[in-house]
Amino acid sequence: MKFEALRMHHIIFVTAPEIGVARKLASGVLENRLAACVNLVPGVESHYWWEGKVCQESEVLMVLKTTQEKLAALEAFVLAEHPYDTPEFVALKIEAGSARYLDWISNSVSAGSNL
């Protein structure tokens, strides 16, 4: 397997309050070609500080894959469409990965792609 280094692809983490919201966000992201893939991981137990209190909630973790070129638009979409006041949006650079997979990400978010 051939690996390709640092092509400016990203994995993004977003949490949603429930599966319906996560599915709606995923659909909008994909329809707008802002990410190549969105994995939904239900049943995540989140513990966090909010408004001076420690909170605990069940959430859905969204794992999105995109390119550097789409990152700002993806963030803007998530912040505009998400029901949370301060939604999680954390992007990590993909340092290395399968060249075929990274090409697939790039091609999938390109305008007019038929993948």
Phi and psi in degrees as a GROMACS rama.xvg file:
@    title "Ramachandran Plot"
@    xaxis  label "Phi"
@    yaxis  label "Psi"
@TYPE xy
-90.3  130.21  LYS-2
-106.747  143.11  PHE-3
-118.46  137.388  GLU-4
-96.5395  145.952  ALA-5
36.2607  74.6684  LEU-6
-107.765  16.2075  ARG-7
63.4674  46.8144  MET-8
-104.592  156.756  HIS-9
-135.881  150.619  HIS-10
-109.07  131.309  ILE-11
-119.26  138.474  ILE-12
-107.729  130.267  PHE-13
-136.366  138.72  VAL-14
-107.947  148.33  THR-15
-128.617  153.878  ALA-16
-71.0499  -25.7146  PRO-17
-162.268  168.057  GLU-18
-63.5369  -35.9201  ILE-19
-61.9722  -43.1638  GLY-20
-65.2678  -43.728  VAL-21
-61.9126  -42.1467  ALA-22
-65.0065  -40.4914  ARG-23
-64.4914  -45.2408  LYS-24
-61.5713  -44.7268  LEU-25
-60.0464  -44.1351  ALA-26
-60.9762  -45.8784  SER-27
-63.5969  -41.024  GLY-28
-61.4773  -46.8245  VAL-29
-70.6127  -41.9714  LEU-30
-59.8153  -33.8642  GLU-31
-90.1193  5.26106  ASN-32
53.8114  40.6498  ARG-33
-89.5767  -16.1433  LEU-34
-148.373  155.721  ALA-35
-85.1112  -27.5589  ALA-36
-154.949  144.407  CYS-37
-132.809  116.012  VAL-38
-94.5164  135.569  ASN-39
-110.687  122.898  LEU-40
-116.706  93.6629  VAL-41
-74.532  163.582  PRO-42
80.7343  19.0609  GLY-43
-76.6104  130.656  VAL-44
-98.1016  114.405  GLU-45
-104.234  135.368  SER-46
-122.4  126.577  HIS-47
-159.056  162.863  TYR-48
-87.3083  134.251  TRP-49
-149.864  123.369  TRP-50
51.1391  45.553  GLU-51
80.7737  5.9682  GLY-52
-129.43  150.467  LYS-53
-82.8341  128.175  VAL-54
-118.32  159.747  CYS-55
-139.322  128.033  GLN-56
-143.622  154.788  GLU-57
-89.5661  131.547  SER-58
-136.379  172.18  GLU-59
-109.441  125.236  VAL-60
-88.0623  127.056  LEU-61
-104.031  130.3  MET-62
-118.176  114.247  VAL-63
-113.318  147.2  LEU-64
-121.216  128.97  LYS-65
-151.6  -175.86  THR-66
-107.158  164.957  THR-67
-57.4164  -39.9752  GLN-68
-63.0804  -28.8011  GLU-69
-97.8108  -6.42798  LYS-70
-60.653  -47.6959  LEU-71
-64.9651  -41.352  ALA-72
-66.8173  -37.0222  ALA-73
-63.8014  -46.1565  LEU-74
-60.3405  -45.2913  GLU-75
-59.975  -42.3043  ALA-76
-62.5949  -49.4486  PHE-77
-60.498  -46.5367  VAL-78
-63.8485  -34.9953  LEU-79
-76.1397  -34.9419  ALA-80
-99.233  -13.3607  GLU-81
-78.4794  139.628  HIS-82
-74.825  -18.388  PRO-83
-73.2474  147.866  TYR-84
-63.8965  -40.2684  ASP-85
-132.975  79.5066  THR-86
-70.1843  148.586  PRO-87
-68.5256  132.679  GLU-88
-147.781  99.3694  PHE-89
-122.642  122.487  VAL-90
-110.964  132.318  ALA-91
-118.75  133.699  LEU-92
-70.8123  139.291  LYS-93
-83.5835  112.65  ILE-94
-73.4057  -35.5605  GLU-95
-159.516  155.061  ALA-96
-173.217  174.349  GLY-97
-58.9089  128.917  SER-98
-58.1833  -40.6469  ALA-99
-63.1676  -40.8374  ARG-100
-68.6058  -43.3632  TYR-101
-65.1525  -38.0949  LEU-102
-62.7411  -40.6456  ASP-103
-61.0041  -42.81  TRP-104
-58.647  -51.1887  ILE-105
-58.345  -47.5931  SER-106
-65.855  -35.7418  ASN-107
-67.9748  -31.8108  SER-108
-92.9183  -2.52596  VAL-109
-72.8278  142.359  SER-110
-60.2832  134.602  ALA-111
79.0523  7.10649  GLY-112
-66.5207  141.52  SER-113
-113.698  26.6063  ASN-114
